[in-house]
Amino acid sequence: MCGLNCLHHRRTLSTSRSFGEFMDIEAEIEQAVRIGERNKEVIELVQNWCAHAEVVQNGGIGLVEIQTGLPIGMRFFKCKYARAQGMAGMMLDEIAVDFYDRNCGDCKDRSPVRLPNLSELVAKRDAARARQAEAQTKHAEAETKAFGERANRRSKLSEGSAPARADIFAAIDSFDRQPSEEHKKVLLGMAGAVPGQFDDGLQHALYD
């Protein structure tokens, strides 16, 4: 028989599981409310941008949206002057900016309402893109500089080398510049054909 201790253990597990499930539901509700509050702000920004802009519900309405009145479910934006239909989604920040990119940038029929408006989201997106582009440029510059330094070290190590050894240094240069499967196979082939050439100096160049 199970006994009192076993029954108590089962009841404790059941209570813990129920409490955990309750906490998960609470967290999901809180997240949905946060999404709805942000979407409400985005809709206001879009409607402030142009009096012609409309937001359209796409799909059903969930219980949290019914209870709170917040725009949580799927939606999309439309306008009678729009050239292209935008995407639909739950997170309206990206949906609004996508609609702007497709239709609003050079629209001659825009009817401005007030500030703040959709330009705030567009500026935020553009700033993020600029930061990303700057980071990519810096990374590329750093990679180019590092490759140049490694190439210079290999050049000094290869001074006075016999042709076969010089070819290996050249192959290492090619692999370092473009680490493709083709260049990798060339190096592996050389290592198999002339393993004695891969002394400390060459291995230092290879793993630099």
C-alpha positions in Angstrom: 0.0 0.0 0.0 1.1 3.6 -0.6 0.7 4.9 2.9 0.3 8.4 4.2 3.8 9.5 3.2 3.3 8.4 -0.4 0.0 10.2 -0.6 1.5 13.3 0.8 4.3 13.1 -1.7 1.9 12.7 -4.6 -0.2 15.6 -3.4 2.9 17.8 -3.1 4.0 16.9 -6.7 0.5 17.7 -8.0 0.4 21.0 -6.1 3.9 22.0 -7.4 3.0 21.1 -10.9 -0.3 23.1 -10.7 1.6 26.1 -9.3 4.2 25.9 -12.0 1.6 25.8 -14.7 -0.2 28.7 -13.1 3.0 30.7 -13.1 3.6 29.9 -16.8 0.1 31.1 -17.6 0.6 34.3 -15.6 3.9 34.9 -17.5 2.2 34.4 -20.8 -0.6 36.8 -19.9 1.9 39.4 -18.8 3.8 39.1 -22.0 0.6 39.4 -24.0 -0.3 42.6 -22.1 3.2 44.0 -22.8 2.8 43.3 -26.5 -0.7 44.9 -26.5 0.5 48.0 -24.7 3.4 48.4 -27.2 1.1 47.7 -30.2 -1.2 50.4 -28.9 1.7 52.9 -29.0 2.7 51.8 -32.4 -0.8 52.2 -33.8 -0.9 55.7 -32.4 2.4 56.5 -34.1 1.2 55.3 -37.4 -2.1 57.2 -37.2 -0.2 60.3 -36.2 1.9 59.9 -39.3 -1.0 60.0 -41.7 -4.8 60.4 -41.4 -5.3 57.8 -44.2 -3.5 55.0 -42.3 -5.7 52.2 -40.9 -5.0 49.2 -38.8 -6.9 46.0 -39.6 -7.4 42.9 -37.4 -6.2 39.7 -39.1 -7.6 36.6 -37.4 -9.4 35.8 -34.1 -9.4 37.7 -30.8 -7.9 36.0 -27.7 -9.2 36.1 -24.2 -6.6 38.5 -22.9 -7.4 41.0 -25.7 -11.1 40.7 -24.9 -10.5 41.4 -21.3 -8.0 44.2 -21.7 -9.1 45.8 -24.9 -5.4 45.9 -26.0 -4.4 45.2 -29.6 -2.7 41.8 -29.0 -3.8 39.6 -32.0 -2.5 39.7 -35.6 -2.9 42.9 -37.4 -1.8 44.8 -40.5 -1.8 48.3 -41.8 -3.6 49.6 -44.9 -4.2 52.8 -46.8 -6.3 53.7 -49.8 -3.2 55.2 -51.4 -0.9 52.2 -50.6 0.9 50.7 -53.6 1.6 47.4 -51.8 0.0 45.4 -49.1 2.1 45.1 -45.9 2.7 42.1 -43.7 0.5 41.0 -40.9 1.9 40.1 -37.5 1.6 40.4 -33.7 4.6 42.6 -33.1 3.6 45.8 -34.8 6.9 47.7 -34.7 8.3 45.8 -37.6 5.0 45.6 -39.4 4.6 49.4 -39.3 8.1 50.0 -40.5 7.7 47.5 -43.3 4.5 49.2 -44.4 6.3 52.5 -44.4 9.1 51.1 -46.6 6.6 49.7 -49.1 4.3 52.7 -49.3 5.0 55.8 -47.3 8.5 57.0 -47.9 7.7 59.1 -51.0 3.9 59.2 -50.8 2.4 62.4 -52.2 -1.0 61.9 -50.6 0.1 61.8 -47.0 -2.0 63.8 -44.6 0.2 64.4 -41.5 -1.6 64.5 -38.1 0.8 65.2 -35.2 4.0 64.3 -33.5 5.3 61.9 -32.3 4.6 59.6 -35.3 5.9 56.8 -37.4 9.1 58.7 -38.2 10.2 57.8 -34.7 10.2 54.1 -35.5 11.9 54.6 -38.9 14.6 56.7 -37.3 15.2 54.0 -34.7 15.5 51.3 -37.4 17.8 53.5 -39.5 20.1 54.1 -36.5 20.2 50.4 -35.8 21.2 49.7 -39.4 23.9 52.4 -39.3 25.3 50.9 -36.1 25.3 47.5 -37.6 27.0 48.7 -40.8 29.6 50.6 -38.8 30.3 47.4 -36.7 30.7 45.3 -39.9 33.1 47.9 -41.3 35.2 47.9 -38.2 35.2 44.1 -38.1 36.3 43.9 -41.8 39.1 46.5 -41.2 40.3 44.6 -38.1 40.3 41.3 -40.1 42.2 43.0 -43.0 44.8 44.4 -40.6 45.2 41.1 -38.8 45.6 39.2 -42.1 48.3 41.7 -43.2 50.2 41.2 -39.9 50.0 37.4 -40.3 51.1 37.6 -43.9 54.1 39.8 -43.0 55.1 37.2 -40.3 54.9 34.4 -42.8 56.8 36.4 -45.4 59.7 36.7 -42.9 59.6 33.1 -42.0 59.6 32.0 -45.7 62.7 34.2 -46.6 65.3 32.0 -48.4 63.0 29.0 -48.5 63.3 26.3 -51.2 60.5 26.4 -53.8 58.6 23.5 -52.2 58.6 25.2 -48.9 57.7 28.6 -50.4 54.7 26.9 -52.1 53.4 25.7 -48.7 53.7 29.3 -47.3 51.8 30.5 -50.4 49.1 27.8 -49.8 48.8 28.9 -46.1 48.4 32.5 -47.4 45.6 31.4 -49.7 43.8 29.5 -47.0 44.1 32.4 -44.5 42.7 34.8 -47.1 39.9 32.5 -48.1 39.4 29.4 -45.8 37.6 27.4 -48.4 37.4 23.6 -48.7 39.5 23.8 -51.9 42.3 25.6 -50.1 42.0 23.3 -47.2 42.4 20.2 -49.4 45.5 21.7 -51.0 47.2 22.2 -47.6 46.2 18.7 -46.5 47.6 17.3 -49.7 50.9 19.0 -49.1 51.0 17.8 -45.5 50.5 14.3 -46.8 53.0 14.6 -49.7 55.9 16.3 -47.8 55.3 15.9 -44.1 58.9 16.6 -43.3 58.5 20.2 -44.5 56.0 21.0 -41.7 58.6 21.8 -39.0 58.1 24.2 -36.1 58.4 27.3 -38.3 55.8 26.1 -40.8 53.4 24.9 -38.0 53.8 28.3 -36.3 52.8 30.0 -39.6 49.9 27.5 -40.0 48.4 28.1 -36.6 49.2 31.8 -36.3 
